[in-house]
Amino acid sequence: MKYAFLAFLMVLSGASSSFAQERIYRCGNNEYTNNPSDAKAKNCKLIQGGNVSVIAGTAVKAPAASAPGASGSAAQKVDVNDQRARDSDARGVLEAELKRAEARRTELLAEYKDGKPDHQGIESRNHQKYLDRVAELKAAIARTESDITGIRRELGRSPAPVPVAASAPVAAASPASGAK
């Protein structure tokens, strides 16, 4: 019985070694082979230890070109007048945002009163709440000033407004076409 079990283990170990992976060679970053002659020809390196599982990926397909408006919109050129209108609109939005931020800063500075704002409600009895509110006001002023600086920087980057003389022919044509 003992010999039969030992013989079974030997047969089993021989069968498992036949299922073991052959030597694997790595050629470059993502190429592997188990053919020694190919490995020698491509100057590949033998991988020691561990098994390697390589799964072929699927090919990436290019997007369908049937919808030219959807995918080709970035390649199309924008009309000069349309671009000027967009730039003008963007500049107007930035200028409005700048006015709002400056108004907000003025309100905060008036409330802050050089670091000595008026006490509100329970703050006269709880000094820590007062200090917390003063710190929040100071932080809000700093954020607002940072916003103003950023908006001014963006305004500096945006193209200068178009002179009135250059846009006069377009403006003159618009009222005439709109009146009936």
Buried (B, 14 or more C-beta within 10 A) or exposed (E): EEEEEEEEEEEEEEEEEEEEEEEBBBBEEEEBBEEEEEBEEBEBEEBEEEEEEEEEEEEEEEEEEEEEEEEEEEEEEEEEEEEBBEBBEBBEEBBEBBEEBBEBBEEBBEBBEEEEBEBEEEBEEEEEBBEEBBEEBEEBBEBBBEBBEBBEEBBEEEEEEBEEEEBEEEEEEEEEEEEE
